[in-house]
Structures are given as C-alpha cells and as structure tokens.
Amino acid sequence: MPPIPWAIVGCMSILAPVFTVYGISFEYQGRKQSKAQLHLDPLPEAMTETARLIARELEARYNVSELPRDVAATPVPVIVDWTRPPQTTLFDALFDSEPTTVP
C-alpha cells in the first residue's frame, strides 16, 4: 500500500461510556514511516469531516458520549504504562498512553 498522510482514530473506553476522536499525521522517509504527530482540537481541516462522521457513528451505534478535551486533560493520580503522576491524564487512564501508535 502507498503511504498514507493521515488517519483518524476513534477510541471508546472500556472503563466509562465515553469516546474520543483524534487525528494522526505521518511523515515518511521513502515508504517507511519516520514520524507520527498527534492532532487534537482543532484538527487540521482535511481531517475534520471524517472525525465528525466517526464521532456521530460511535455515539449512535454504541450510545457513548464524547469526552471533552479539557476533561480528558485532567491530571489523575495513577500510573499508566510508563506515565506517572502528575503527567498522567484522564485520557491516558481511559484510552491510551501512546495515542500515535496505531495498528
């Protein structure tokens, strides 16, 4: 497959009925991915409509609510993977401490 410039990721928490949608843009050296950059709000314009579609589908199909970014950034007193307080956020605890690593 040819390299893709960006992706939209939709995540649902197994701990709470919430989800988040974010973007990742990729840089390549030849055909090998060299860097991934996380995009939260505001997303780049090219990603916005796809992110809206994914968010609507998650809400409708799974009856979950989008976790607001300011709430997701709340520090929490837990260790997630290699992230320790006070750097650990609710996003890390509910979703993923390495959001740019996608299968």
C-alpha positions in Angstrom: 0.0 0.0 0.0 1.2 3.5 -0.6 2.0 5.7 2.4 -1.0 7.5 3.9 -0.6 11.1 5.0 -3.0 11.0 8.0 -5.5 8.9 9.9 -8.5 9.5 12.2 -8.7 7.3 15.3 -11.9 6.8 17.3 -11.5 5.2 20.8 -14.1 4.0 23.2 -13.2 3.5 26.9 -13.8 0.1 28.5 -14.0 1.9 31.9 -16.6 4.5 31.1 -19.2 5.2 28.4 -17.1 7.8 26.7 -15.1 8.1 23.4 -12.6 10.4 21.8 -11.6 11.0 18.2 -8.3 12.4 17.2 -6.0 12.7 14.2 -2.5 11.5 13.4 -0.4 12.8 10.6 2.5 10.7 9.3 5.9 11.6 7.8 7.8 9.1 5.7 11.4 8.5 4.6 10.8 6.8 1.3 8.0 4.3 2.1 8.9 3.8 5.8 7.1 5.8 8.4 9.5 8.0 10.3 7.3 10.2 12.5 3.7 10.4 13.7 2.2 13.6 15.0 -0.9 13.7 17.3 -3.7 16.2 16.4 -6.3 17.1 18.9 -8.7 20.1 18.7 -8.6 21.8 16.5 -8.0 19.1 13.9 -6.4 20.1 10.5 -9.1 21.0 8.0 -8.6 17.8 5.9 -9.4 15.6 9.0 -12.4 17.5 10.3 -15.3 15.9 8.4 -14.0 12.4 8.8 -13.6 12.9 12.5 -17.2 14.2 12.7 -18.5 11.2 10.9 -16.7 8.8 13.2 -17.9 10.6 16.3 -21.5 10.5 15.1 -21.3 6.8 14.3 -19.8 6.0 17.8 -22.5 8.0 19.5 -25.3 6.4 17.5 -24.1 2.8 17.4 -22.6 2.4 20.9 -24.6 5.0 23.0 -21.4 6.7 24.3 -20.6 10.4 24.8 -17.6 12.3 23.6 -15.2 13.1 26.4 -14.4 16.9 26.3 -10.7 17.7 25.7 -10.4 19.8 28.8 -11.8 17.0 30.9 -9.5 14.5 29.2 -6.5 16.7 30.1 -7.3 16.4 33.8 -4.3 15.0 35.8 -5.1 11.8 37.6 -3.1 10.0 40.4 -2.5 6.7 38.6 0.4 5.1 36.7 -0.4 4.2 33.1 2.3 2.2 31.3 5.4 4.5 31.7 3.4 7.7 32.5 3.5 8.7 36.2 1.6 11.4 38.1 1.4 14.3 37.7 1.9 13.7 33.9 -0.8 11.1 33.7 -4.1 12.4 32.4 -7.6 11.1 32.3 -7.0 10.5 28.6 -4.1 8.1 29.4 -6.2 6.3 32.0 -9.3 5.9 29.8 -7.8 5.4 26.4 -4.1 5.1 25.6 -0.8 6.5 26.8 0.7 6.2 23.3 -2.1 7.5 21.0 0.2 7.8 17.9 0.8 4.1 18.0 -1.9 2.5 15.9 -2.1 -0.9 14.3 
